[in-house]
Amino acid sequence: MGARSSATRPRAVGRAAGLGLGAAALLTLLSGCSMEDVGSKFGHFGWPGPGVSLQAHKMYDLWIASTIAALIVGVGVWGLIFWCVVRYRKRGEELPVQTRFNMPMEVLYTVAPVLIVAVLFYYTAIIQTDVDKVSKNPDQIVQVTGFKWNWEFDYRDGIGKDANTVTSTIGSSDIIPILVLPVGEKIRFEETSKDVIHSFWVPELLFKRDVMPGSVRNVFEVTLDKEGRYVGRCAELCGTYHAFMNFELLVTSPEKFDQFLTAKKAGQSTQEALIAIGENPYATTTKPFDTRRGTHSWNQGGATAAGK
């Protein structure tokens, strides 16, 4: 009995040392890379990408870290399953030793999942709180108004529904509305709807929030950190032409944004103001859709009914 125990102990110590070295190597590998470096090598693990705002980066990091943790747990479980299949495979007709329970193992299998869920819950709560956090003095305030089936963006001089609109951009069936915003500033969005529930969504923000009618004003803030043009959509089924309800987000430098706002205040149209700052006056990430009210209507005179 003593000889068996002394022979088993070094083997167990060797396994523990191997696991420890493997964990240390994994931590060293991950510490030398950012979450974006790791995620980009694996297609972001199904996530759209790191995003274009500080809030999006935090959500992206949480997703990548959670996926890596899940893969580590999965590999460990798969390894134990295959080890048991090989180690305890049938070797004859003799009935193996029957064990009623293993208290250390059962405690481990109870405590480990609780700890994993607790850690994931903690970081999820931290990130969610940070994403939902709004400041008392944002740099820019934009009121987003959804209506069937387009958008109105009002640049405001204060917080709340009683603030004044400085200038506006309104979309139409012929022109995609362009929301111009500066990089590196806190942008506060205040959402409202003139009719039904819509949803303000820019995929690169990794975030969307419903636009509600009535007295409900959904509010959130982002800090954009990458210039460019990004398509925006309505993500809530709101009626017949819901699919045509697009807009474009143009993120530019604070200097160009100030020039744009000054031109708008002077009475120029959105297209004229965009030309004034050297930008394409029309959307480049999307285009107006054919509403099919004309030659492609479903109710054309003289058309043959289905089945005839």
SERO-4910 file (N, C-alpha, C, O; in steps of 0.05 Angstrom, whole numbers):
BEGIN
 pado doro    nc1    nc2    nc3   cac1   cac2   cac3    cc1    cc2    cc3    oc1    oc2    oc3
  Met    A     17    -24      0      0      0      0     17     25      0     12     44    -15
  Gly    A     38     24     17     56     48     18     71     52     -7     76     74    -16
  Ala    A     79     29    -19     94     31    -45     77     43    -67     86     58    -83
  Arg    A     51     34    -66     33     45    -87     28     74    -83     28     89   -103
  Ser    A     25     83    -59     20    112    -53     44    128    -61     42    150    -73
  Ser    A     68    118    -55     93    133    -62     97    135    -92    109    154   -102
  Ala    A     87    114   -106     90    115   -135     70    133   -148     75    145   -169
  Thr    A     46    134   -136     25    151   -147     30    181   -142     23    198   -159
  Arg    A     42    187   -119     46    215   -112     63    230   -132     55    252   -140
  Pro    A     86    220   -140    102    235   -161     86    239   -187     89    260   -200
  Arg    A     70    218   -194     54    221   -218     34    244   -216     31    260   -235
  Ala    A     21    246   -193      2    268   -188     15    295   -188      5    314   -199
  Val    A     39    295   -175     54    320   -174     62    329   -202     61    352   -209
  Gly    A     69    309   -218     77    315   -246     54    326   -262     57    345   -278
  Arg    A     30    315   -258      6    325   -272      0    354   -264     -4    371   -281
  Ala    A      1    359   -238     -4    386   -227     16    406   -238      9    428   -246
  Ala    A     42    397   -239     62    415   -249     58    421   -279     61    444   -288
  Gly    A     49    400   -294     44    404   -322     21    423   -327     22    441   -344
  Leu    A      0    420   -311    -23    439   -313    -14    467   -306    -22    486   -320
  Gly    A      2    470   -285     11    496   -277     28    510   -299     24    533   -304
  Leu    A     46    494   -311     63    505   -332     46    512   -357     51    533   -369
  Gly    A     26    496   -363      9    502   -386     -7    528   -381     -9    544   -399
  Ala    A    -18    531   -357    -32    555   -350    -14    580   -351    -22    601   -361
  Ala    A     10    577   -341     29    599   -341     37    607   -370     38    631   -376
  Ala    A     41    586   -387     47    592   -415     24    606   -429     29    625   -445
  Leu    A     -1    598   -423    -24    610   -435    -27    640   -426    -32    657   -443
  Leu    A    -23    644   -400    -25    672   -390     -3    689   -403     -8    713   -409
  Thr    A     21    678   -405     43    694   -418     36    701   -447     42    723   -456
  Leu    A     25    681   -461     18    686   -489     -4    707   -491     -1    725   -508
  Leu    A    -25    706   -474    -46    725   -476    -37    753   -467    -47    773   -477
  Ser    A    -19    754   -447    -10    780   -437      6    795   -457      7    820   -457
  Gly    A     18    781   -476     34    794   -497     17    804   -520     28    817   -538
  Cys    A     -8    797   -520    -26    805   -542    -50    819   -531    -59    813   -509
  Ser    A    -60    838   -547    -85    851   -539   -108    832   -548   -105    814   -563
  Met    A   -132    838   -537   -155    822   -544   -161    824   -574   -170    805   -586
  Glu    A   -156    848   -585   -161    851   -614   -141    834   -630   -149    823   -651
  Asp    A   -116    832   -621    -97    815   -635   -105    786   -635   -104    772   -655
  Val    A   -114    777   -611   -123    749   -609   -148    745   -626   -150    725   -641
  Gly    A   -168    763   -623   -194    760   -637   -191    761   -667   -204    746   -681
  Ser    A   -174    778   -677   -171    781   -706   -160    756   -719   -165    751   -742
  Lys    A   -144    741   -704   -133    716   -715   -154    694   -718   -150    675   -732
  Phe    A   -176    697   -704   -197    676   -704   -224    688   -713   -245    678   -704
  Gly    A   -223    708   -730   -248    719   -741   -265    732   -719   -289    733   -722
  His    A   -252    742   -698   -266    755   -676   -286    737   -662   -303    746   -647
  Phe    A   -283    710   -666   -300    690   -654   -330    697   -659   -346    694   -641
  Gly    A   -336    706   -683   -364    711   -690   -373    739   -684   -396    746   -690
  Trp    A   -357    755   -670   -364    783   -664   -359    800   -688   -340    794   -703
  Pro    A   -375    822   -692   -371    838   -716   -343    851   -718   -334    856   -740
  Gly    A   -330    855   -696   -304    868   -696   -300    885   -671   -319    886   -655
  Pro    A   -278    899   -668   -273    914   -644   -289    939   -641   -290    951   -619
  Gly    A   -303    948   -662   -320    972   -660   -305    998   -663   -281    998   -667
  Val    A   -320   1020   -662   -308   1046   -667   -313   1066   -644   -311   1090   -647
  Ser    A   -319   1055   -620   -322   1072   -596   -309   1059   -572   -303   1035   -573
  Leu    A   -303   1075   -552   -291   1065   -528   -309   1043   -515   -299   1023   -505
  Gln    A   -335   1048   -515   -353   1029   -503   -353   1003   -519   -355    981   -507
  Ala    A   -351   1005   -546   -351    981   -562   -326    964   -557   -327    939   -557
  His    A   -303    977   -552   -279    962   -546   -281    946   -521   -272    923   -519
  Lys    A   -294    957   -501   -298    943   -475   -316    918   -479   -310    897   -468
  Met    A   -337    922   -494   -355    899   -500   -340    878   -516   -344    854   -511
  Tyr    A   -324    886   -535   -309    868   -551   -289    852   -534   -287    827   -537
  Asp    A   -275    865   -516   -256    852   -499   -270    831   -481   -259    809   -476
  Leu    A   -293    839   -471   -308    820   -454   -316    795   -470   -314    773   -460
  Trp    A   -324    799   -495   -332    776   -512   -308    758   -518   -311    734   -515
  Ile    A   -286    770   -525   -262    753   -532   -253    738   -507   -247    714   -508
  Ala    A   -251    752   -484   -242    739   -459   -261    717   -451   -252    696   -442
  Ser    A   -287    721   -453   -307    701   -446   -304    677   -464   -306    654   -455
  Thr    A   -300    682   -490   -297    659   -509   -272    643   -503   -272    618   -504
  Ile    A   -250    657   -497   -225    643   -491   -229    626   -465   -220    603   -464
  Ala    A   -242    638   -445   -247    623   -420   -264    598   -426   -259    576   -415
  Ala    A   -285    601   -443   -302    579   -450   -287    557   -464   -291    533   -460
  Leu    A   -269    565   -482   -253    545   -497   -234    530   -478   -230    506   -481
  Ile    A   -222    545   -459   -204    532   -440   -219    511   -423   -210    488   -420
  Val    A   -243    519   -414   -260    500   -399   -268    476   -416   -267    453   -408
  Gly    A   -275    482   -441   -284    461   -459   -261    441   -465   -266    417   -465
  Val    A   -237    452   -470   -215    434   -475   -209    416   -451   -203    393   -454
  Gly    A   -210    429   -427   -206    413   -403   -226    391   -399   -219    368   -392
  Val    A   -251    397   -404   -272    377   -402   -269    355   -423   -271    331   -416
  Trp    A   -264    363   -447   -259    343   -469   -235    325   -462   -236    301   -466
  Gly    A   -214    337   -451   -190    322   -444   -197    302   -422   -187    279   -424
  Leu    A   -212    309   -402   -220    291   -381   -237    268   -391   -234    245   -383
  Ile    A   -255    275   -410   -273    254   -421   -256    233   -436   -260    209   -432
  Phe    A   -238    242   -453   -222    223   -469   -203    208   -451   -197    185   -456
  Trp    A   -192    221   -431   -174    208   -412   -189    185   -398   -178    163   -395
  Cys    A   -214    191   -389   -229    170   -376   -236    147   -395   -236    124   -387
  Val    A   -242    154   -420   -249    134   -440   -225    114   -444   -229     90   -445
  Val    A   -201    125   -445   -177    109   -449   -168     95   -423   -162     71   -423
  Arg    A   -168    111   -401   -157    100   -376   -175     78   -364   -165     59   -353
  Tyr    A   -201     82   -366   -219     63   -353   -235     46   -374   -257     38   -368
  Arg    A   -223     41   -396   -236     25   -416   -237     -4   -406   -222    -12   -388
  Lys    A   -255    -19   -417   -259    -47   -409   -234    -64   -416   -225    -64   -439
  Arg    A   -224    -79   -396   -200    -95   -400   -206   -125   -397   -188   -141   -400
  Gly    A   -230   -132   -390   -237   -160   -386   -265   -162   -375   -280   -143   -375
  Glu    A   -271   -186   -366   -298   -191   -356   -300   -186   -326   -322   -187   -315
  Glu    A   -278   -180   -313   -278   -175   -284   -290   -148   -278   -283   -128   -290
  Leu    A   -309   -147   -259   -322   -122   -251   -301   -104   -238   -289   -112   -218
  Pro    A   -298    -79   -247   -279    -61   -234   -288    -53   -207   -311    -57   -199
  Val    A   -270    -40   -193   -276    -30   -166   -298     -9   -168   -296      9   -184
  Gln    A   -319    -12   -151   -341      7   -152   -337     28   -130   -332     22   -107
  Thr    A   -339     53   -138   -335     76   -120   -361     91   -118   -374     98   -138
  Arg    A   -370     96    -93   -396    109    -89   -394    139    -94   -412    150   -107
  Phe    A   -373    151    -85   -370    180    -89   -341    187    -85   -325    172    -73
  Asn    A   -333    211    -94   -307    222    -90   -311    251    -81   -316    269    -97
  Met    A   -309    255    -55   -316    281    -44   -300    304    -55   -311    325    -62
  Pro    A   -273    302    -56   -258    325    -68   -266    331    -96   -268    355   -104
  Met    A   -271    310   -113   -279    315   -140   -306    328   -142   -310    346   -158
  Glu    A   -325    319   -125   -352    331   -126   -352    360   -116   -366    377   -127
  Val    A   -335    366    -97   -332    394    -87   -321    411   -110   -330    433   -114
  Leu    A   -300    400   -124   -288    415   -146   -308    421   -168   -310    443   -178
  Tyr    A   -324    400   -175   -344    404   -197   -367    422   -189   -382    431   -206
  Thr    A   -370    427   -163   -391    446   -154   -380    474   -152   -393    493   -160
  Val    A   -356    476   -140   -344    503   -135   -335    516   -161   -339    540   -165
  Ala    A   -321    500   -178   -310    512   -203   -331    526   -220   -326    548   -228
  Pro    A   -353    513   -227   -373    527   -243   -384    552   -230   -389    572   -243
  Val    A   -388    551   -203   -398    574   -189   -378    597   -191   -386    620   -195
  Leu    A   -353    591   -188   -332    612   -191   -331    624   -219   -328    648   -222
  Ile    A   -333    606   -239   -332    616   -267   -356    634   -273   -352    656   -284
  Val    A   -380    626   -265   -404    643   -269   -401    669   -254   -409    690   -264
  Ala    A   -391    668   -229   -388    692   -213   -369    712   -226   -374    736   -227
  Val    A   -347    702   -237   -327    720   -250   -339    732   -275   -337    756   -280
  Leu    A   -353    715   -291   -366    726   -316   -387    746   -309   -390    767   -322
  Phe    A   -403    741   -288   -424    759   -280   -412    786   -271   -422    807   -277
  Tyr    A   -390    784   -256   -377    809   -246   -368    827   -269   -375    851   -269
  Tyr    A   -354    815   -287   -344    832   -309   -366    841   -328   -365    863   -339
  Thr    A   -386    824   -331   -409    833   -348   -423    857   -335   -431    876   -349
  Ala    A   -427    856   -308   -440    878   -294   -423    903   -296   -434    925   -300
  Ile    A   -397    901   -294   -379    924   -296   -381    937   -323   -384    961   -326
  Ile    A   -379    920   -345   -380    931   -372   -407    943   -378   -409    964   -390
  Gln    A   -429    929   -370   -456    939   -376   -461    966   -362   -473    984   -374
  Thr    A   -451    968   -337   -454    993   -323   -439   1016   -337   -449   1038   -338
  Asp    A   -415   1009   -347   -399   1030   -360   -412   1038   -387   -411   1061   -394
  Val    A   -423   1019   -401   -436   1025   -427   -461   1042   -423   -466   1060   -439
  Asp    A   -476   1037   -402   -500   1052   -397   -495   1079   -382   -514   1095   -379
  Lys    A   -471   1084   -374   -465   1108   -358   -467   1133   -376   -458   1133   -399
  Val    A   -480   1153   -365   -482   1179   -379   -470   1201   -361   -471   1199   -337
  Ser    A   -458   1221   -374   -445   1242   -359   -464   1266   -356   -484   1269   -370
  Lys    A   -457   1284   -338   -473   1308   -333   -468   1329   -354   -486   1346   -360
  Asn    A   -444   1329   -366   -438   1350   -386   -425   1337   -411   -401   1339   -415
  Pro    A   -441   1325   -428   -431   1314   -453   -421   1336   -471   -430   1359   -470
  Asp    A   -404   1329   -490   -393   1349   -508   -413   1355   -530   -415   1379   -538
  Gln    A   -428   1336   -540   -448   1340   -560   -473   1325   -553   -472   1303   -542
  Ile    A   -496   1337   -560   -522   1324   -554   -538   1323   -580   -542   1343   -594
  Val    A   -546   1299   -587   -562   1294   -612   -588   1281   -605   -589   1261   -591
  Gln    A   -610   1293   -613   -636   1281   -610   -642   1265   -636   -643   1276   -658
  Val    A   -646   1240   -632   -653   1221   -654   -683   1217   -655   -694   1207   -636
  Thr    A   -695   1225   -677   -724   1221   -680   -729   1202   -703   -721   1207   -726
  Gly    A   -743   1180   -697   -750   1161   -718   -779   1165   -727   -796   1172   -711
  Phe    A   -784   1162   -752   -811   1165   -763   -813   1147   -787   -793   1139   -799
  Lys    A   -838   1140   -795   -842   1123   -818   -835   1138   -844   -850   1156   -851
  Trp    A   -814   1131   -859   -794   1111   -852   -767   1124   -857   -754   1119   -877
  Asn    A   -759   1141   -838   -734   1155   -841   -725   1166   -814   -736   1159   -793
  Trp    A   -705   1184   -814   -693   1194   -790   -690   1224   -790   -687   1236   -811
  Glu    A   -691   1236   -766   -685   1264   -762   -665   1266   -740   -668   1255   -718
  Phe    A   -643   1281   -745   -621   1284   -725   -620   1314   -718   -614   1331   -735
  Asp    A   -626   1320   -693   -626   1348   -683   -602   1352   -665   -599   1338   -645
  Tyr    A   -586   1372   -672   -564   1379   -655   -574   1399   -634   -586   1420   -641
  Arg    A   -571   1392   -608   -584   1407   -587   -564   1423   -571   -540   1418   -571
  Asp    A   -575   1444   -557   -558   1460   -540   -559   1453   -510   -548   1467   -494
  Gly    A   -573   1432   -504   -575   1424   -476   -588   1396   -474   -594   1383   -494
  Ile    A   -590   1387   -449   -601   1360   -443   -631   1362   -438   -641   1380   -426
  Gly    A   -645   1342   -448   -673   1339   -443   -691   1350   -465   -681   1363   -484
  Lys    A   -717   1345   -463   -735   1352   -484   -740   1382   -486   -751   1392   -506
  Asp    A   -733   1397   -465   -738   1426   -465   -715   1442   -477   -717   1466   -479
  Ala    A   -693   1428   -484   -670   1441   -497   -678   1451   -525   -698   1442   -536
  Asn    A   -662   1469   -536   -667   1480   -562   -651   1465   -584   -629   1456   -579
  Thr    A   -663   1463   -607   -650   1451   -630   -634   1472   -645   -645   1493   -653
  Val    A   -608   1467   -648   -590   1486   -661   -593   1484   -692   -595   1504   -706
  Thr    A   -592   1459   -701   -595   1453   -730   -602   1424   -733   -599   1408   -714
  Ser    A   -612   1417   -756   -623   1390   -760   -614   1378   -787   -607   1393   -806
  Thr    A   -615   1352   -788   -612   1337   -813   -636   1318   -815   -640   1301   -797
  Ile    A   -651   1319   -837   -675   1303   -840   -672   1287   -866   -666   1298   -887
  Gly    A   -677   1261   -864   -676   1244   -888   -701   1244   -904   -722   1253   -894
  Ser    A   -699   1235   -928   -723   1233   -946   -720   1208   -963   -700   1194   -960
  Ser    A   -740   1203   -979   -739   1179   -996   -717   1181  -1017   -708   1160  -1027
  Asp    A   -709   1205  -1023   -688   1209  -1044   -660   1212  -1033   -641   1207  -1047
  Ile    A   -657   1221  -1008   -631   1227   -997   -628   1213   -970   -645   1217   -952
  Ile    A   -607   1198   -967   -601   1185   -941   -591   1206   -921   -573   1221   -928
  Pro    A   -603   1207   -897   -593   1226   -878   -565   1219   -867   -560   1195   -863
  Ile    A   -548   1239   -864   -521   1234   -855   -518   1248   -827   -522   1272   -825
  Leu    A   -511   1232   -808   -506   1242   -780   -476   1246   -777   -460   1227   -777
  Val    A   -468   1272   -775   -440   1279   -773   -433   1283   -743   -446   1298   -729
  Leu    A   -412   1269   -734   -403   1271   -706   -373   1272   -704   -359   1263   -722
  Pro    A   -363   1285   -683   -333   1287   -680   -321   1263   -666   -335   1249   -651
  Val    A   -296   1258   -671   -281   1236   -658   -271   1247   -631   -263   1270   -629
  Gly    A   -270   1230   -611   -257   1237   -586   -274   1253   -567   -264   1263   -547
  Glu    A   -300   1257   -572   -317   1272   -555   -340   1255   -545   -349   1236   -558
  Lys    A   -351   1262   -521   -374   1247   -510   -399   1256   -524   -407   1279   -523
  Ile    A   -412   1237   -538   -436   1243   -553   -460   1231   -538   -460   1207   -532
  Arg    A   -479   1248   -532   -503   1238   -518   -526   1237   -538   -532   1256   -552
  Phe    A   -539   1213   -540   -562   1209   -558   -587   1208   -541   -589   1194   -521
  Glu    A   -607   1224   -549   -633   1224   -537   -653   1216   -558   -656   1230   -578
  Glu    A   -667   1194   -554   -683   1182   -575   -713   1185   -570   -722   1183   -547
  Thr    A   -727   1191   -591   -756   1193   -590   -768   1185   -617   -754   1186   -638
  Ser    A   -793   1178   -618   -806   1169   -643   -832   1185   -646   -846   1192   -627
  Lys    A   -839   1190   -672   -864   1204   -678   -887   1185   -682   -910   1194   -683
  Asp    A   -882   1159   -684   -904   1141   -689   -901   1114   -674   -913   1110   -653
  Val    A   -885   1096   -685   -883   1069   -673   -855   1065   -662   -838   1083   -663
  Ile    A   -849   1041   -652   -823   1036   -641   -803   1030   -664   -808   1013   -681
  His    A   -781   1045   -664   -759   1041   -682   -735   1032   -666   -737   1029   -641
  Ser    A   -712   1028   -678   -688   1022   -663   -663   1033   -678   -659   1028   -701
  Phe    A   -648   1049   -663   -624   1063   -674   -600   1044   -671   -592   1037   -649
  Trp    A   -589   1037   -694   -568   1017   -694   -546   1023   -715   -552   1026   -739
  Val    A   -522   1026   -705   -498   1027   -722   -482   1002   -715   -471   1001   -693
  Pro    A   -480    983   -733   -467    957   -726   -439    961   -714   -431    946   -696
  Glu    A   -424    981   -724   -396    985   -713   -396    995   -685   -375    994   -672
  Leu    A   -418   1005   -674   -420   1013   -646   -424    989   -628   -421    991   -604
  Leu    A   -430    966   -640   -436    941   -625   -458    946   -604   -458    934   -583
  Phe    A   -477    963   -612   -497    972   -592   -521    983   -607   -518    997   -628
  Lys    A   -545    977   -597   -569    990   -608   -589    994   -586   -589    980   -565
  Arg    A   -607   1013   -590   -627   1019   -569   -653   1028   -583   -652   1043   -602
  Asp    A   -675   1018   -572   -701   1024   -584   -708   1054   -582   -701   1068   -563
  Val    A   -721   1063   -603   -731   1091   -604   -762   1089   -599   -777   1079   -616
  Met    A   -770   1100   -576   -797   1095   -567   -815   1120   -572   -805   1143   -570
  Pro    A   -840   1116   -578   -859   1139   -580   -868   1148   -553   -864   1134   -533
  Gly    A   -881   1171   -552   -892   1181   -527   -871   1195   -510   -854   1209   -520
  Ser    A   -874   1193   -483   -857   1208   -465   -831   1193   -458   -814   1204   -444
  Val    A   -827   1169   -468   -803   1153   -463   -780   1163   -480   -783   1163   -505
  Arg    A   -758   1171   -468   -735   1181   -483   -711   1164   -475   -699   1168   -453
  Asn    A   -704   1144   -491   -680   1128   -486   -655   1145   -490   -653   1161   -509
  Val    A   -636   1142   -472   -612   1159   -472   -587   1141   -469   -587   1122   -453
  Phe    A   -567   1147   -485   -541   1133   -482   -519   1151   -493   -524   1170   -507
  Glu    A   -494   1144   -485   -471   1160   -494   -450   1142   -506   -446   1119   -497
  Val    A   -435   1153   -525   -412   1139   -537   -390   1159   -541   -395   1183   -543
  Thr    A   -365   1149   -541   -342   1165   -548   -329   1152   -572   -316   1131   -569
  Leu    A   -332   1164   -595   -322   1152   -620   -291   1156   -622   -281   1177   -614
  Asp    A   -277   1136   -632   -248   1139   -633   -236   1132   -660   -212   1128   -662
  Lys    A   -253   1130   -680   -243   1123   -707   -259   1138   -728   -284   1135   -729
  Glu    A   -246   1153   -744   -259   1168   -765   -268   1149   -788   -256   1128   -792
  Gly    A   -289   1157   -802   -298   1141   -824   -328   1143   -828   -341   1159   -814
  Arg    A   -339   1128   -847   -367   1128   -853   -378   1100   -847   -367   1080   -854
  Tyr    A   -401   1099   -833   -413   1074   -824   -443   1074   -829   -456   1094   -822
  Val    A   -453   1052   -840   -481   1051   -845   -497   1047   -819   -488   1033   -801
  Gly    A   -520   1060   -817   -538   1057   -794   -565   1047   -804   -573   1052   -827
  Arg    A   -578   1033   -786   -604   1020   -795   -624   1022   -772   -617   1027   -749
  Cys    A   -649   1017   -780   -670   1012   -760   -670    982   -755   -673    967   -773
  Ala    A   -668    974   -729   -666    946   -722   -692    936   -710   -692    915   -697
  Glu    A   -714    950   -713   -740    942   -702   -760    942   -725   -763    962   -738
  Leu    A   -774    919   -729   -794    918   -750   -816    938   -745   -831    936   -726
  Cys    A   -816    959   -762   -834    982   -756   -855    987   -778   -870   1006   -776
  Gly    A   -856    969   -798   -876    973   -819   -867    965   -846   -846    952   -849
  Thr    A   -882    972   -866   -878    963   -894   -850    969   -904   -837    952   -916
  Tyr    A   -839    994   -899   -814   1002   -910   -792   1003   -889   -773   1018   -891
  His    A   -794    986   -869   -774    984   -848   -746    979   -860   -727    991   -851
  Ala    A   -744    961   -880   -718    954   -891   -705    977   -906   -681    977   -910
  Phe    A   -720    998   -912   -709   1021   -927   -700   1043   -908   -691   1064   -918
  Met    A   -703   1039   -882   -698   1060   -862   -669   1061   -854   -662   1054   -831
  Asn    A   -652   1070   -872   -623   1071   -867   -614   1100   -863   -627   1119   -870
  Phe    A   -590   1102   -851   -576   1128   -849   -547   1123   -849   -538   1100   -850
  Glu    A   -531   1144   -849   -502   1141   -849   -489   1157   -827   -497   1181   -823
  Leu    A   -471   1145   -812   -456   1159   -791   -429   1167   -803   -413   1150   -811
  Leu    A   -423   1193   -802   -398   1203   -811   -382   1213   -787   -390   1233   -774
  Val    A   -360   1200   -781   -343   1208   -758   -320   1223   -769   -304   1213   -785
  Thr    A   -316   1248   -760   -295   1265   -771   -280   1279   -748   -287   1274   -725
  Ser    A   -261   1295   -755   -245   1309   -734   -262   1331   -721   -281   1340   -733
  Pro    A   -256   1338   -696   -271   1360   -683   -270   1386   -699   -290   1401   -699
  Glu    A   -248   1392   -712   -246   1416   -728   -266   1416   -751   -280   1436   -756
  Lys    A   -267   1394   -766   -286   1392   -788   -314   1392   -778   -332   1404   -791
  Phe    A   -319   1379   -755   -346   1379   -744   -355   1407   -737   -378   1415   -743
  Asp    A   -338   1423   -725   -345   1451   -719   -351   1467   -744   -369   1483   -744
  Gln    A   -335   1462   -765   -340   1476   -790   -367   1468   -802   -382   1484   -812
  Phe    A   -373   1442   -800   -399   1432   -810   -422   1445   -795   -441   1454   -807
  Leu    A   -419   1445   -769   -441   1457   -752   -444   1487   -758   -467   1497   -759
  Thr    A   -422   1501   -762   -423   1529   -768   -438   1534   -795   -454   1552   -797
  Ala    A   -431   1517   -814   -444   1520   -841   -474   1514   -839   -490   1528   -851
  Lys    A   -481   1494   -823   -510   1488   -819   -524   1511   -806   -547   1518   -813
  Lys    A   -512   1523   -785   -525   1545   -771   -528   1569   -790   -546   1585   -786
  Ala    A   -510   1571   -809   -512   1594   -828   -534   1590   -849   -538   1607   -866
  Gly    A   -547   1567   -848   -569   1562   -867   -564   1544   -890   -581   1539   -907
  Gln    A   -539   1532   -891   -533   1514   -912   -546   1487   -908   -552   1479   -885
  Ser    A   -551   1473   -929   -562   1446   -927   -540   1427   -918   -517   1434   -917
  Thr    A   -549   1403   -910   -529   1383   -902   -509   1377   -924   -485   1375   -918
  Gln    A   -518   1375   -948   -500   1369   -971   -481   1392   -975   -457   1388   -980
  Glu    A   -490   1417   -974   -473   1440   -977   -452   1442   -955   -429   1448   -960
  Ala    A   -461   1436   -931   -442   1437   -908   -421   1415   -910   -398   1419   -903
  Leu    A   -429   1391   -921   -409   1370   -924   -389   1377   -946   -365   1372   -943
  Ile    A   -398   1390   -967   -379   1399   -988   -360   1420   -976   -336   1420   -983
  Ala    A   -370   1437   -958   -353   1458   -946   -330   1446   -930   -310   1459   -927
  Ile    A   -334   1422   -919   -312   1410   -903   -297   1389   -919   -281   1374   -908
  Gly    A   -302   1388   -945   -287   1370   -962   -296   1341   -962   -281   1323   -968
  Glu    A   -322   1337   -955   -333   1310   -954   -352   1305   -977   -364   1324   -987
  Asn    A   -356   1280   -984   -376   1272  -1003   -404   1280   -993   -410   1273   -970
  Pro    A   -419   1295  -1008   -445   1305   -998   -466   1284   -994   -487   1289   -982
  Tyr    A   -462   1260  -1005   -482   1239  -1003   -470   1214   -989   -446   1211   -988
  Ala    A   -488   1197   -980   -480   1173   -966   -464   1155   -985   -471   1153  -1008
  Thr    A   -444   1142   -974   -427   1124   -990   -430   1095   -980   -422   1076   -995
  Thr    A   -441   1090   -957   -444   1063   -946   -471   1051   -952   -474   1027   -949
  Thr    A   -490   1067   -961   -516   1057   -968   -529   1076   -988   -517   1097   -994
  Lys    A   -552   1069   -999   -565   1086  -1018   -595   1084  -1015   -605   1064  -1003
  Pro    A   -610   1103  -1026   -639   1101  -1024   -649   1077  -1039   -640   1070  -1060
  Phe    A   -668   1063  -1026   -679   1039  -1038   -703   1046  -1056   -718   1066  -1051
  Asp    A   -707   1030  -1076   -731   1033  -1093   -755   1024  -1076   -758   1000  -1069
  Thr    A   -773   1042  -1069   -796   1035  -1052   -817   1018  -1067   -836   1010  -1054
  Arg    A   -813   1014  -1092   -831    997  -1108   -859   1007  -1109   -878    992  -1112
  Arg    A   -862   1033  -1106   -889   1045  -1108   -896   1051  -1137   -919   1057  -1144
  Gly    A   -875   1049  -1154   -880   1056  -1182   -882   1032  -1199   -901   1016  -1197
  Thr    A   -863   1028  -1218   -865   1007  -1237   -863    979  -1225   -871    959  -1237
  His    A   -851    977  -1200   -848    951  -1188   -869    946  -1166   -865    930  -1148
  Ser    A   -891    961  -1167   -912    958  -1146   -924    930  -1148   -925    917  -1169
  Trp    A   -934    920  -1125   -947    894  -1124   -976    896  -1133   -989    876  -1135
  Asn    A   -986    920  -1139  -1014    923  -1146  -1017    938  -1172  -1032    958  -1174
  Gln    A  -1002    929  -1193  -1003    942  -1219  -1029    935  -1234  -1038    912  -1233
  Gly    A  -1040    954  -1247  -1063    949  -1264  -1057    930  -1287  -1036    932  -1299
  Gly    A  -1075    911  -1292  -1071    893  -1313  -1053    869  -1306  -1048    852  -1323
  Ala    A  -1043    868  -1281  -1026    846  -1274  -1042    821  -1270  -1066    822  -1263
  Thr    A  -1030    798  -1275  -1044    773  -1272  -1041    762  -1244  -1018    761  -1233
  Ala    A  -1063    755  -1232  -1062    745  -1205  -1048    718  -1203  -1048    703  -1222
  Ala    A  -1036    713  -1180  -1021    688  -1176  -1040    664  -1180  -1062    664  -1170
  Gly    A  -1031    644  -1195  -1047    620  -1198  -1064    620  -1223  -1076    600  -1230
  Lys    A  -1066    644  -1236  -1083    646  -1260  -1066    638  -1285  -1077    638  -1307
***
